[in-house]
């Protein structure tokens, strides 16, 4: 049995997506397809528009292009 330190990146990602995207949803009014679209749209936004201080105030996409 592992702990959260074994997969801290995944734990961090799920905490971000839950707090920024999923907490406000009314799950009784959306379909699975709606949920898939919401998550896909959030991932696109996160990678292309959400700047991060740890990436020197760049988006993940901008930072990846510098590598």
TANOR-V751734 format. One record per pair of residues at least 12 apart in sequence whose ideal C-beta (glycine too) atoms are under 10 Angstrom apart, sorted by the first residue. I is the first residue (numbers start at 1). J is the second residue. D is the distance in whole Angstrom. If there is no record, write none. Layout:
# TANOR-V751734
i | j | d
I | J | D
I | J | D
This chain:
# TANOR-V751734
i | j | d
13 | 43 | 10
13 | 46 | 9
16 | 42 | 9
16 | 46 | 8
16 | 50 | 9
17 | 39 | 7
17 | 42 | 6
17 | 43 | 8
17 | 46 | 8
20 | 42 | 7
20 | 45 | 9
20 | 46 | 8
20 | 50 | 8
21 | 38 | 7
21 | 39 | 7
21 | 41 | 9
21 | 42 | 4
21 | 43 | 9
21 | 45 | 9
21 | 46 | 9
22 | 35 | 9
22 | 38 | 8
22 | 39 | 8
22 | 42 | 8
25 | 38 | 7
44 | 61 | 10
45 | 59 | 9
46 | 59 | 8
46 | 60 | 7
46 | 61 | 10
47 | 59 | 7
47 | 60 | 5
47 | 61 | 5
47 | 62 | 10
47 | 63 | 10
47 | 64 | 9
48 | 60 | 8
48 | 61 | 5
48 | 62 | 9
49 | 61 | 9
51 | 63 | 10
